[in-house]
């Protein structure tokens, strides 16, 4: 059995899609569906069973493993960078991940964990995924800190070589439709352009960046799950790894790619960034990908324009936009 936590969420459901394409359907989905729309991400997928996250946690804390677990892909967490309830994030993101890691290692199962590029903070200490340097990182929000805490714990516990903790950069693609304000700029842009023919982007509030010149390492969800599939097939590869393209691109580039994919003329309006986030805003992120490449992963990453075109034309513009095996 493969266990995918956050299995109805964005990256989790995409990973189930990837497992299905690998011929794997013996999957336990763990999530908290509640009243959200993310259940729709599961409709086209094949899996064995579903458990609520709280029920699953009680089970693994009790020491039970009725699943004969082969691998655990832990994508379940609160991913809102604006979440202010620190105690909730400590329990839901940090402590839960500890419990799941211990369960996976005791079961002899492959453990793949979702860390985050938010751990890098403002980037003043670079974007290296070398474990020796993670102690100096200073996340800018509590979400990033909750992810940083697990990586630090895994390092202290000496278990990093026995798991893969993945620092996802700016992931976009199918199955993110339930995420509201946390949806990618591509997803939001498609709606804005379709509704009024224009896209709104933040003005720069730094003299060294032009409006729309703020840059991110935008990575396509299909590349992310390809990496995780490879890590499942190569269980001896362990440690912290960045998941990005290795090439930062501007929000203006992203917007222009969306207009092109929609076959519309570019029309970008720049608006003031809310004061509440100005001091915590990352102007530049770029994954250092050498470590994953040195570990043996050699598949190319999808160029931004190609990824946006695939997402827009084959998913966002379709009646059923969700991933299908």
C-alpha distance (Angstrom), angle and dihedral (degrees) to the residues before:
residue distance angle dihedral
X1 . . .
X2 3.79 . .
X3 3.79 115.3 .
X4 3.81 118.6 -151.8
X5 3.80 115.3 -171.6
X6 3.76 115.9 -159.4
X7 3.78 81.6 25.2
X8 3.80 94.5 158.2
X9 3.80 92.4 48.1
X10 3.77 129.4 89.8
X11 3.80 105.3 -83.6
X12 3.81 93.6 23.4
X13 3.81 95.3 56.9
X14 3.79 90.7 43.2
X15 3.79 87.8 54.3
X16 3.80 90.8 52.4
X17 3.82 86.6 52.1
X18 3.80 88.3 52.2
X19 3.81 92.0 49.2
X20 3.81 89.6 50.1
X21 3.81 90.2 53.1
X22 3.82 86.7 52.3
X23 3.81 89.1 55.3
X24 3.81 94.5 -104.3
X25 3.81 118.5 134.7
X26 3.82 100.7 147.8
X27 3.80 90.5 102.2
X28 3.80 133.9 143.2
X29 3.81 113.0 -151.1
X30 3.80 115.1 -149.9
X31 3.79 118.4 -171.0
X32 3.79 147.2 116.6
X33 3.78 105.5 -107.4
X34 3.81 96.3 173.3
X35 3.82 109.8 154.0
X36 3.80 96.7 -35.5
X37 3.78 126.1 119.6
X38 3.79 94.7 -123.2
X39 3.82 92.2 100.8
X40 3.81 84.5 80.5
X41 3.81 88.4 70.1
X42 3.82 88.6 66.6
X43 3.79 99.6 50.0
X44 3.82 96.7 87.7
X45 3.82 95.1 39.1
X46 3.79 132.5 91.5
X47 3.81 119.4 -131.7
X48 3.80 139.1 144.7
X49 3.81 105.5 -126.3
X50 3.80 148.1 -18.1
X51 3.81 131.9 -129.9
X52 3.78 130.5 -177.2
X53 3.80 111.4 -114.0
X54 3.83 93.4 -117.4
X55 3.80 93.3 50.7
X56 3.79 90.2 48.1
X57 3.82 92.4 49.3
X58 3.82 91.8 52.8
X59 3.79 89.0 50.8
X60 3.80 96.6 52.1
X61 3.82 94.0 42.3
X62 3.80 88.2 54.7
X63 3.80 88.4 57.3
X64 3.79 96.1 -112.9
X65 3.80 121.3 145.3
X66 3.80 108.0 173.1
X67 3.80 90.3 156.9
X68 3.83 104.6 71.4
X69 3.78 84.4 -130.7
X70 3.79 117.4 -141.7
X71 3.78 98.1 174.9
X72 3.80 141.9 -2.9
X73 3.80 119.9 -149.8
X74 3.80 104.7 -168.9
X75 3.79 109.1 -160.5
X76 3.80 95.2 140.1
X77 3.80 115.2 115.7
X78 3.76 143.4 106.6
X79 3.80 100.4 -84.7
X80 3.81 97.9 -176.6
X81 3.78 108.0 123.3
X82 3.82 87.5 -161.1
X83 3.83 95.3 57.8
X84 3.82 108.3 125.8
X85 3.82 100.9 -176.2
X86 3.80 98.6 101.6
X87 3.81 94.9 179.8
X88 3.80 90.1 54.7
X89 3.80 91.6 50.7
X90 3.80 91.3 47.4
X91 3.80 91.0 56.2
X92 3.80 101.0 33.0
X93 3.81 99.8 40.4
X94 3.79 107.2 21.6
X95 3.81 108.5 27.7
X96 3.81 94.9 37.1
X97 3.80 90.0 53.4
X98 3.81 91.1 51.6
X99 3.80 91.3 53.3
X100 3.79 91.7 47.8
X101 3.80 93.1 47.4
X102 3.81 91.8 52.5
X103 3.81 90.3 47.5
X104 3.81 92.2 50.2
X105 3.79 95.0 47.6
X106 3.80 93.1 46.9
X107 3.82 89.6 50.6
X108 3.81 91.4 49.2
X109 3.80 88.7 -120.5
X110 3.79 128.3 147.8
X111 3.82 109.1 -103.3
X112 3.82 120.3 -155.0
X113 3.79 115.4 179.1
X114 3.80 132.8 -167.6
X115 3.77 109.9 -126.4
X116 3.81 118.7 164.0
X117 3.78 145.2 -128.0
X118 3.81 84.4 -124.6
X119 3.81 85.2 83.0
X120 3.82 88.0 73.8
X121 3.79 92.5 66.9
X122 3.78 112.9 -165.9
X123 3.79 92.1 -10.7
X124 3.79 94.4 -112.1
X125 3.81 88.7 132.7
X126 3.78 94.4 45.1
X127 3.80 130.4 -116.3
X128 3.80 102.7 -83.5
X129 3.81 118.0 142.7
X130 3.80 92.2 -154.0
X131 3.81 105.7 134.1
X132 3.81 90.9 -140.1
X133 3.79 90.4 67.6
X134 3.80 102.9 45.8
X135 3.82 94.2 91.8
X136 3.82 92.0 71.3
X137 3.81 96.3 52.1
X138 3.80 116.5 114.5
X139 3.83 114.0 -163.8
X140 3.80 117.0 -150.0
X141 3.81 96.8 -141.6
X142 3.79 138.8 35.9
X143 3.80 92.6 -109.7
X144 3.80 91.1 59.3
X145 3.80 90.5 44.6
X146 3.81 91.9 53.5
X147 3.82 88.9 55.3
X148 3.79 92.2 44.9
X149 3.81 91.3 53.0
X150 3.79 92.7 59.3
X151 3.80 93.3 49.1
X152 3.81 89.5 50.3
X153 3.81 91.5 47.8
X154 3.82 91.9 49.3
X155 3.80 89.4 50.8
X156 3.82 92.9 49.9
X157 3.81 90.9 45.6
X158 3.80 90.8 52.5
X159 3.80 94.4 -125.9
X160 3.82 101.7 114.8
X161 3.80 92.3 101.7
X162 3.81 89.1 57.0
X163 3.81 97.1 55.2
X164 3.79 141.8 35.4
X165 3.80 117.0 -123.6
X166 3.79 109.7 -170.5
X167 3.79 124.4 -152.5
X168 3.80 101.3 -152.0
X169 3.78 115.2 -157.9
X170 3.84 121.4 -160.6
X171 3.79 102.6 -29.5
X172 3.80 120.4 -169.2
X173 3.77 135.9 170.7
X174 3.81 145.7 86.1
X175 3.82 122.0 -13.2
X176 3.81 96.7 35.7
X177 3.82 93.8 102.2
X178 3.81 94.6 108.4
X179 3.80 95.2 56.6
X180 3.81 99.4 90.4
X181 3.81 111.5 -168.1
X182 3.82 89.7 5.6
X183 3.81 93.1 63.3
X184 3.78 116.0 117.9
X185 3.80 121.6 -94.0
X186 3.82 89.5 -111.1
X187 3.80 91.5 58.1
X188 3.80 92.0 46.2
X189 3.80 91.8 44.0
X190 3.79 92.4 53.9
X191 3.81 89.7 56.8
X192 3.81 94.9 43.4
X193 3.79 94.5 47.9
X194 3.78 92.0 45.0
X195 3.80 92.1 50.8
X196 3.81 102.9 43.1
X197 3.79 108.4 -0.1
X198 3.80 95.4 -111.7
X199 3.78 140.1 88.7
X200 3.80 125.2 -140.7
X201 3.81 118.2 -145.1
X202 3.79 130.7 175.0
X203 3.77 120.3 -95.2
X204 3.77 115.3 -123.1
X205 3.79 115.5 -107.3
X206 3.80 93.1 -166.4
X207 3.78 123.8 80.2
X208 3.81 92.9 -137.8
X209 3.83 93.4 60.8
X210 3.79 125.6 61.2
X211 3.79 119.9 -139.5
X212 3.79 107.3 -74.1
X213 3.80 89.8 11.6
X214 3.79 93.8 107.8
X215 3.80 103.7 118.8
X216 3.76 138.1 -147.7
X217 3.77 137.5 175.9
X218 3.81 97.1 -110.5
X219 3.81 110.6 -162.8
X220 3.80 127.4 -173.2
X221 3.79 117.8 -121.1
X222 3.82 91.9 -128.9
X223 3.82 89.9 60.3
X224 3.82 90.2 48.8
X225 3.79 94.2 54.7
X226 3.81 91.3 43.4
X227 3.80 87.3 58.7
X228 3.80 91.9 48.7
X229 3.80 91.3 47.8
X230 3.79 88.9 52.8
X231 3.80 91.1 49.4
X232 3.81 90.1 52.9
X233 3.80 89.0 53.6
X234 3.82 91.3 46.8
X235 3.82 104.6 47.3
X236 3.80 93.3 166.1
X237 3.82 90.0 68.9
X238 3.79 107.7 93.1
X239 3.79 141.6 164.5
X240 3.79 139.7 60.9
X241 3.81 114.9 -37.8
X242 3.77 133.7 -177.0
X243 3.80 116.1 -128.6
X244 3.79 109.6 -155.8
X245 3.78 139.1 97.8
X246 3.79 96.8 -97.5
X247 3.80 89.8 -123.0
X248 3.82 123.0 93.8
X249 3.79 116.2 -145.2
X250 3.79 129.2 -171.8
X251 3.78 126.3 -109.4
X252 3.79 86.3 -119.5
X253 3.82 89.0 58.7
X254 3.79 89.4 49.8
X255 3.79 91.5 49.9
X256 3.80 93.4 48.3
X257 3.81 90.2 49.6
X258 3.80 89.5 53.3
X259 3.80 93.1 50.1
X260 3.82 89.2 49.1
X261 3.80 92.8 49.4
X262 3.81 89.5 50.7
X263 3.82 90.2 45.8
X264 3.80 90.9 -124.0
X265 3.80 131.4 134.7
X266 3.83 112.8 -102.7
X267 3.81 115.4 -100.9
X268 3.81 113.3 167.6
X269 3.81 124.2 176.2
X270 3.80 119.2 -166.7
X271 3.80 118.5 -142.6
X272 3.80 133.1 -175.0
X273 3.79 116.7 -87.6
X274 3.84 111.5 -118.8
X275 3.78 110.1 -98.2
X276 3.81 90.6 -130.3
X277 3.82 91.9 69.6
X278 3.81 102.2 31.3
X279 3.79 95.6 94.5
X280 3.81 93.1 47.4
X281 3.80 98.2 42.1
X282 3.80 119.1 122.5
X283 3.82 110.8 -138.2
X284 3.79 95.4 -174.5
X285 3.80 137.1 22.9
X286 3.79 127.9 167.7
X287 3.77 126.0 167.6
X288 3.77 119.7 -129.9
X289 3.81 100.4 -137.5
X290 3.80 100.9 -179.7
X291 3.79 95.3 101.3
X292 3.81 94.5 57.1
X293 3.81 90.5 44.8
X294 3.80 91.2 50.5
X295 3.80 88.5 51.3
X296 3.80 88.2 60.9
X297 3.80 107.6 -93.7
X298 3.79 105.2 135.5
X299 3.81 106.7 161.5
X300 3.83 114.2 123.1
X301 3.80 120.1 -112.2
X302 3.79 117.7 -119.4
X303 3.83 112.6 -102.1
X304 3.81 113.1 -114.3
X305 3.80 96.3 -113.8
X306 3.82 92.4 48.8
X307 3.80 92.5 47.5
X308 3.80 93.4 48.9
X309 3.81 91.1 47.6
X310 3.81 91.8 51.6
X311 3.80 92.1 47.1
X312 3.79 95.7 46.5
X313 3.78 100.3 40.9
X314 3.82 101.8 34.1
X315 3.80 99.2 36.7
X316 3.81 119.4 9.9
X317 3.81 92.7 45.9
X318 3.82 93.5 46.4
X319 3.80 128.0 93.8
X320 3.82 90.5 -123.3
X321 3.80 105.4 33.0
X322 3.80 98.0 -179.8
X323 3.80 126.7 110.0
X324 3.79 115.6 -92.0
X325 3.83 124.1 -167.2
